[in-house]
């Protein structure tokens, strides 16, 4: 999940399919990781699910 956070920090506008492609994993794996990170409070998503716009709640 650290890789997902790193990608979201480097480009907050990435969509889930783009993250999945970058990491060579399934979109379902990204969604599962995203949901866990949101539940933990590590990230939050701005706007709609389709636009990306991720914001990390972790201190860099």
Secondary structure, DSSP 8 states (H G I E B T S, - for coil): -HHHHHHHHH-TT--HHHHHHHHTS-HHHHHHHHHHHHHHTSEEE-S-TTS--EEE-S--
